[in-house]
Structure formats: structure tokens, C-alpha cells
Amino acid sequence: MWESVKEFASEFFVTGDPLIYGADVSIVLSIIAIVSVLTYFKKWGWLWREWLTTVDHKKIGIMYILASVLMLFRGGVDALLMRAQLAMPDMQFLSGDHYNQIFTTHGVIMILFMAMPLMFGLFNVIVPLQLGARDVAFPFLNALSFWLFFSGAMLFNLSFVIGGSPDAGWLAYPPYSELAFNPGPGQDFYIWGIQISGIGSLMTGINFIVTILKVRAPGMTLMKMPMFSWSVLSSCIAIVFAFPILTVTLALLFIDRYLGGHFFTLDGGGNPMMYINLIWMWGHPEVYIIVLPAFGIFSEIVATFSRKKLFGYKSMVFAMIIISVLSFLVWAHHFFTMGSGADVNAFFAVTTMLIAIPTGVKVFNWLFTMFRGKITFETPMLWTVGIIPNFVIGGMTGVLLSVAPADFQYHNSYFLVAHFHQVIIAGVVFGFFAGLYYWWPKIFGFKLNERIGRWAFWLWNIGFYLCFMPQYALGLMGMTRRLYSYGWDKGWFEMNLVSTIGAVIMGVAFLVQIWDIAHSLKNMKRDTTGDPWNARTLEWSIPSPAPFYNFAVMPQVTSQDDWHERKLRIEQGLEKPAKVELEPIHMPKNSGIPIVMSMFWFFVGFGLIFDWLWMAVPGFIGVLACMVVHSFNYDTDYYVTVEEIKRTEAEAGRVIT
Amino acid sequence: MKTSKTVRCMSFLFMFILLFLTTGCADNYIVLDPKGPIGEQQKDLVILSTLLTLIVIVPVLILTFVIVWRYRDREGRKAKYTPNWEHSTKLEIIWWGIPIIIITLIGIVTVQYTYSLEPSKPLESEKKPITIQVTNLDWKWLFQYPEQGIATVNYVQFPEDTPVRFEVTSDAPMNSFWIPQLGGQIYAMSGMSMTLYLQADEQGEYMGSGANFTGKEFARMFFTANATSQEDFDQWVNQVKNTSPGLTLDGYKELTKQGTSDVRYFSAFPEGLYEMTVTKYAASHNHGLSTRVQPPARVKE
């Protein structure tokens, strides 16, 4: 008995690596710490009522952001481990297997469990506030999206200590990801972690499209909508078309692995090239999905801190929609070297280059928003200004890569690695940072410390250039990606060392940001105005943080930048603060079903990974049961009384007569 | 505050220039130091496309700096402030126009080169091309010379100034066959025979590698591509023929097992081995490699 338990445990848990034992211990310790703190302060009920069952878009957004910061930490540690291994030739720090797992989890976590939730967090907190809405269109679905993402992410991260991590790269190309070459559970963790969170992403896409199209404040026509909401719309349209492809592709891969199918295997008529096409049909739109909202964020920030209207609003909208459509027509540029022939390569090279046009237009429009403005450099603006040269260089190398015959020399080299990190870190991540600094006071009710924020900005940027500029050079020196080791004879040592130094600086920059948050929390100065940046859009017209019903009275929108215009009118005495008639507000009720259902999904995933049907089948029944229970639950909403609205507004410092 | 920011900005730029001056050993940039016609054209294209994009990028970077500097908010500023200026058809036509023109130019060049540099297109030469069949294995490269009847592992030699017709396949996960100084890469895939023409104009040893991840010891898949004179090449072939053992079918199966390998030479290889590898999974259920030797199947180009 004891022997079989021991045998099971040695296969079930990942063993033999001090790094992982360290992780085991720290995971157990942090769980004990969290549980005991919650128990000691009797906070379990509070946690359940206020957070775990909430359908409030702002709280869901905060949970997304928290989760993504945690994942940024995990993915960042992965990155530092890789850079440590590559700092010198013939380094013995990580073995080949371990390195392969780390670059795989780094990629998956950074894109799917860091960039996506950070973006969804900002969608959630900001979009309804910008639109003058009380919540998203489907609050219950929204909570379910979050918890599905969360259980998918946890499932994926579990592979670090249980079963073993996937090691086939962030897109898991077959045949290497097939059973024949990759028999362990790692690849199944990959499939189910992404599948479960992917359903959540798809639902978020649908939710925000409906929200933007259907629940805008009266008077806000689409062409008066703030640019961030436009960017969310264009990104969500891409989500809705792209994510089903991912789900189907991974389902087929799962059928291959679990049921002995032959979609992508070498034998039995399978075709790995089909997978590569399918995964990039999702994968390429995916990168535009995450970068479009960043464009929206820049547009908001540039206008606010230049004290000027956004230049070329219509152009901007048009450009984003073009980008979101074109993003579906370029996927084959990821494998020009697969031998598709000159016709195919020429077509995809040209479509890829076309994307540079609307993207370039956006940059010009930001520049001319600043032109004849009054620019101040608070942290959100600092990030935005820093991003422009960064993104322009990243875009330029993107065009270089799209030159198909030249790509035969860049493909899978560090030139490519440098390019996509430049657009994703300097475009997406820095963009979301800018958004976080900008909306932080709206989300939490206080500003982050400017001085420490500046330090973080400079460290991130210096670290970034030091880390990735040498990688362009390494690409031209013929260094290919995913090498866990290289010899002294290659001449790659100096650039790799510089790159590692840059990575460490970025690591320090992350810590500085955490310190920034801690410091600002400790010396908190409450924002009582609700509009600390003197900004332009509706979210700044309500107190910070926003009351749970967002708007005590529905705003009437008459123009673009409605809040800015209203402030001007009040200043000029053209409009008096209106006397308001409060009415009871219709709100959704909290529900425990999303978190419970996602836990059941977790069991389904975990059961299928280890082929434990005794766990997967009940898990699936649980999922169905949750759906049934929710379908017959008619007690899903309530009205907030006028007294409670008055009380809440008064607490936020706004007297309503 | 303002000055300290400028100082930081400048020191940062300076650091960069320094960095590239000190560590940029020019002969390390092998992609920019090609030794064959394909690599040469690809280098030209790299440089041409870089210059074309710089036509837009440099002015944008300068413009960014100038605008940010000139329109920053400060006491006694003379620059104009127009808070409601938000549209100018003329300007917008300009910056939809400029990228369209540049992209059209790059597009035309790209399409032309895409056809002229199509990897399976034979190179123009007075000399007859030499064929080398390349098989990607876990984690080594097998080279077969059907005309010479020899085979090698992790080392490939060919005469200079002669087009080399590489036929590339895989008996392992997908890889990519790349000799940067001769020209771009091509995927090595099971069940496919890809054709890549390359040529070395100069004698020399060039680094070759696998560019697509294939598992644990993927990082050990470097090989040497050695371009020599025709005489040296013939001599080398003879030497391999006379001194090295032959590769048997069992020996090949041994090679396909996962593991790294040193350079190896074989004086012979089973007839039709490459074709069998390519058709291993073909629909005709040719289990040549798993059961017995069958007549070589025709390889589609």
C-alpha cells in the first residue's frame, strides 16, 4: 500500500529539482498564511460576499488586475531564469528539459494569463464607466468569464509542481506536441488551461460587444464614444472571430492525444501543417486583440495630458477597424519558410505590410494631438510618450520581417524574438501600465506616487532597450530562438550578457512598481474630486472609487469628450449643476454559481489531464447542474433605494438635494 | 526636474552608442556577411527594406521629439495652443499617403524578390548542381549524397561556385534547415521533401543550424557547412569512400534514436533511404522503414 502511494506520488509530483521544492514549500506556506489570516480576522464571509460572488464589473476588474500582476511575477521569474541560463556560453544553470519548459510557460503565461487579464481588467473597470452604464450587459456572464480564466490559469500553473510543465513552445506545434514525442501530462495541462480560460475570453468578447452596442448612456452615439471604448469594440470583434478557432484547434489536438485521433499526427493521414495554420489564424489576431486596447489607452491619455481634443477621431476609428479586419488575413507570415510557394508568400507579405498603414496613421494622430497642446508629464503621459519611439521601432522591424524573402533569414532567430517583445512589451504591457497609472485613482480612489513611478518608468525603459536591442543583433549573428545553451565559438556572449543585464533591470523596475503601490497605499491621499487629472470622459464625472451603481443619475451625453464640455459650460456659467431627480436603480444580484461552476471546470480539466474519469465525469455533471440551477433562478436582480443612493453619494462627498 | 530628465535621456543614448561601438564586432553579423548569391540578395533586401522604412521612421522620431519638447507646458511659452483643433483633411491625407507610398514600394520589391528567390528555383550556373539530401533527426542532421553515394552526420561539404540542391525532410519533429551565410532557411518536415538551392561563392566553413525547436537537445543541432574547391571535394569523397564504414538500415534506425551525435562519415547508405523517409507515412501504407526495404518511391518536388 505504502509503496504504491510512494510510487504514485513520485510520478504525480514533479521531483528532483531544488527550484521546484522551493516552490512547493512557498505555495504551501502562502496557502497556510492566507487561510489563517482570513480565519483570524473572520474575513471568510466578507471575502465570499464582497469578492468571490460579486458581479460588480469594477470588482471583477480589480480581481483580473491582481491575477495578472501575480502572473506577471511568475512569467517574469521565468524570463529571468532563461536570461540567467543564457548570460554566458555553456552555462550549467538549467538543463535542456527545464529550459524548454520555462520558455513555454513564459510565453503562455505572459500572453494568455498576463496580457489578456490585464486588458480584461481595464475593460471591466473602465468601459461601463466611460459609456455611462451601470454595469456590463451581462454581469453574471462577466463573473463567469473571470472565474473561468482564473481556474484555467491555476490549472496551467499547477503543472509546475504536479505532473510537469508543457515544453513545446507557447503554440505547441505538432508533431512535437503530439503523444508520440510528448507523452507526459504537461501538454494536456497546456490544452485544458487554455481551453477553460479561452471560453472565458470568448464570453468577455461577446459581453463587451453587447455592452458597447446596447448600454451606452442616452445621447452617446457611436461616433461620440470615447476612443478607449472604440478600441475595446474592435478588439472584442477580433476575439469573437478568433477564439473559436483556438478552441477547435486545441480540441482537435486533445482528440489526437486522448482518443488516438489523427488530425495533426505524422501517421494515419494527419497533417501538422494544418495545426500550424489554424493556431496562427487565432494567434495573429490575438496579438492585435491585445494591442488595440493599448492604442485606445494612448488616445485617452494623449488627449487628457495635452489638454486638447484627440486629433483625427474618425481616422482613428477607421484605422482600428481596418487593423482588426486585416489581422485575420496575415497569419501565414509566421511560416513563410514552410514552402507554400511564391504566390502564397507574396499575398501574405503584402497584407502584413498593409497593417503598417493604419498603425502609422494612429501614431501621426497621437503626435498631432500633442501638436499645439499643453503637454504635462505625469506618469501616464510619460509612459505614453516613451512608448511612441519604442512602438515605432517595433513596427519598423515588423515591416522588415514581413518582407517574405528576407524573412527566410530572420525567421526563428533572435531578431524575431526582439521584434515581438518590442511590440508586446513596449506596445501592450507599457500601454497597460500607462492605463493603470491613469485609471488607478478611479479604480482605487488615490493616485500612485509620481516620483517612484518615474523611477519605475526609466528603469523599465532602460532595461527594455538593454535587453532587446542586443537581441536584434544576435538575430543577425544567426542565433536561433529556444536554444538552452550555446558555445564560446559563436561570438554571442557579449550581446547575451548585456541582454541579461537589461532583463535584471526590468525585474528591479517591477519591484519598484510594487514598492510604489505599497508606498502610495501607506501615504494615501484620498482623491476627493473624482477627476484628479482634469480629464475628458464620463468616468471622471463620478466619485473615485465609483459607487457600486456607478452613476446616481444617468448622464445625458451631447458631445464627444462630454465631461470636458460639461466642465467648460459650468465654468462659463452656461450650465448650472442640474437639480436631479433620484430614482431607484436596477442592479444585478451577486451569485456564487460562477465560482462554483469554474471549480467544476477545473475538476473536468484536471480529471482529463490525468485520465481520471472518476473526477472528470462528476466535474462535468457539476457544470451542467450549475447551468440548470442558474436557469431556474429568477431571483437575480433588485432595486437600490433612493435613500441608499443618497447615503452612498454623501459618503463619497457628493451632496444630492 | 526638467534638466535631470534631459541628462538621463542623453546618458541613456550615449550608453547605447557606446554599447554598439564596443561590442559590435562586424564579422559576427553573419547574416549581413553572406558568401553566396542567395544570401547576397537577401542581404540587399534587408538593407533596402531597412532604408525604405527609415524614410518614415526617422522623421517620425524627430517629429516626436520636437513636438514633445516644443509643446510641453511651461511658464512663458510662445508656442501656440489650440485646444479644439482636431481635424485637418490636408494633414490626414498626407499621413495616410506617405505610409501607402512607402508600403507600395516595399510591397513591389517584396513581391518581385518573392518570386525570384523562391527557394526551389534552380540557380543559374554553368555547372551542374550537386544534390544533397538532408534529414532532420532527433537531434542531428543526416546528409546523403545520392550522386557520390556517401553520407555524413552534422557535417556537409560541397564544392564552391556550384549550385547545391538541398532536398530537406525530417524523421523527427519539424525543424528548419539554416546556413545563414549562404541564405535563408527552409522547414524540414516529415512526409515532405523541400527543395532549397544555395551556393557558396567562397571557400570556407560556415555555421549551420536547426532553427525550429524540436525538443530536449535541440540546442546541439549545429553543423558545419564546408565549401571547398572541386578537387578538395572529390578528394574528400574518395577519402570517405575508402576509410569510413557504410550506413546500413539498422545503422540508420540507430541514428534516428533520440540523442546528439558527433560528426560521422559513411561510405555508403541504403538505396532509396531518403525516399523511404519521405514516404514513411504515405497513404499507400509504404512501411518501408518499419518493415523491409522497398523500391524507392518517386519524390514529388
Interface residues (C-beta under 8 A of the other chain):
Chain A: G96 D97 N100 D167 A168 G169 Y173 P175 Y176 F181 L266 D267 G268 G269 P272 M273 S306 R307 K308 K309 L310 F311 G312 Y313 K314 S315 F335 T337 M338 G339 G341 A342 N345 A346 A349 V350 M353 L354 A356 I357 G360 V361 V363 F364 N365 L367 F368 M370 F371 R372 G373 K374 I375 T376 F377 V385 I388 P389 V392 I393 M396 V399 L400 S402 V403 A404 P405 A406 D407 F408 Q409 Y410 H411 N412 S413 W458 I462 Y465 L466 M469 P470 A473 G475 L476 M477 G478 T480 R481 R482 L483 Y484 S485 Y486 G487 K490 G491 W492 E494 M495 V498
Chain B: R8 F12 F16 L19 F20 T23 G24 C25 N28 Y29 I30 V31 L32 G39 Q41 Q42 K43 L45 V46 S49 T50 T53 L54 V56 I57 V60 L61 L63 T64 I67 V68 Y71 R72 D73 R77 A79 K80 Y81 T82 P83 N84 W85 E86 H87 S88 L91 E92 W95 W96 I98 P99 I100 I103 I106 G107 V109 T110 V111 Y113 T114 Y115 S116 L117 E118 P119 S120 P173 M174 S176 W178 P180 Q181 G183 G184 Q185 I186 Y187 M189 S190 G191 M192 M194 M207 S209 G210 A211 N212 F213 T214 G215 K216 E217 F218 A219 F222 K280 Y281 A283
